[in-house]
Amino acid sequence: MRLKIFYLFVLLVFSFCLSIFVGPIKVPFDFWLLKNKNYYETIIYDIRLPRIILSCIIGGSMSLAGTVYQSVFRNPLASPDILGTAFGCAFGAAVGILLSGNLILIQLFSLISGILSTFAVFYIARKDGNIDILSLVISGIIVGSFFSSLLGLAKYFADPDNKLPAITFWLMGSFSDVGYKDVAIGLVCLIPICVIYYKRWFLNVANLEDEEAIAIGFDIHRFRILMIGLSTLLVSISISLVGIIGWVGLVVPHMARLVVGYDNKYVVVASLIIGALFVLLCDDIARSLTTGEIPIGIVTSFISAPLFGFLYKMNYAKNK
Amino acid sequence: MLKINNVSYSVKGKSILKNIDLEFKNGFVYSIVGPNGAGKTTLLKSLIKLIEPDFGDIFIANKSLKTIKQREIVKYVAFLGQEHLSKQPLNVLDVIVMGMLSDITSTPSTKHYEKAMEIIKILGLEYLANKDFDKLSGGEKKLILIARAVAQNPPILILDEPTNHLDFKNKHHVLRFITDFTKSNNMICVMTIHELEFAFYYSDFIILMKDGKIVAFKDKRSIFKEYDISNLYDLNIAIKVIDDFICIKPK
């Protein structure tokens, strides 16, 4: 199992290095020997490198959030969308774009709205201090729909020449304007990632029935709230930085399980690496397939949907 | 020592436990027998605070259960419920290691796995050690879950129908292990069981329960002499105890 994870990591490092040379402007492999070396260095250090780093961080974060959601909800379909987090973040960002174009403001609004939507989900789902799975899913749908309607409203009022395209494009997700400032914000994701990594084995225990988990001395309710809180933080940061990158949080955990099995001790690590790899490669495609930029949300969804169907069948056949 | 003091419990006005008074001593196995819906499982759940009684109190080693935190209870009591729906294809040892949860802060170490292996050997289940839990039969799952309860290493063992889904041999195997383990570690074992003959063979005391009340609580030899089981089940039953044998036949 450790060997498999090591191979995945090697693959990630290899793809990371290779991605530096991929894009609308081809960087030759021997660029440091050329006369216009400075030109290529600018492209690499100021444009590509922050973009590649951030795509890895966000890919890992979204996938990890998905893994955690699927474990604590005991539902293979659980993903950031189920909590309404994605729509909460999206609405906040749309308001930010409406009010001003300021990047920091957009991110702040997105973060606040995302956290607000999650708290709303908690408030609705909470019964006698406990949250059961079904009521969590239901309140996630309620809150998600509410924020998606608010998002529609924001789009309706947006200036169709200027703001509306900005919102629409942002909703599809993009790494195109990423700089080191964004990477710095993205690095905040490392805190929840480390905490989840440290507690990863307990995700196995969270998979037991509530009563059984409590009987072996596990405070499942507190753990669930902690894990959902951390994952939501990961999703909020990701979405506020680069928009909605759909399907990653749903599909990557399934890929990880196909590779390393069901023990969350390994699934957590594998989904971090595979998620980073997946978004990195999708972003490579997004920026190099055409002369312009394809929104990455379109690329990830286009690849993920059929892939998910395939994985679903594979996992089913494997467990039969 | 485990003491249940005048415990009552009701849900939506329907009373499930009515003034239960019981006292359990170390080194003995207690079987709770009674018809479905008698409140047996509820009584067991109250012992690990999965439910909180409306009245009365429970004492473990002279400590009120109310003063023990939910997370701390595992140090006193191991509980194994009836249904276990673990769908996760985890390795058997990973399941047993969960019994040592209160000892684990991040991930289980080699020390924990070694202890799990030790327990599995004591139980004679080495042949299951490398299998996936979800691929086991119902009986094998039960044995592994009992191993998990044993891994908790508590002074009190609470088992809700440890014999359900098991075949004849496995029933004996499980109960033999439970009684031996209880005796050799001077523990208390309280279990619910439906088979009267197994209750007779493997426990020291039998508790008869009906409609949320304790009907009788005696040592296994005198209980069948002094109490007519027919009343418990509303069914005519003939029971004969000859030395170490018990014969049960519905008339």
Interface residues (C-beta under 8 A of the other chain):
Chain A: R74 Y198 K199 R200 W201 N204 V205 N207 L208 E209 E211 E212 I214 A215 I216 G217 F218 D219 G261 Y262 D263 K265 N319
Chain B: I48 L50 Q70 R71 E72 I73 V74 K75 A78 F79 L80 G81 E83 H84 L85 S86 K87 Q88 P89 L90 N91 D94 M98 G99 L101 S102 I104 S106 T107 P108 R148 Q152
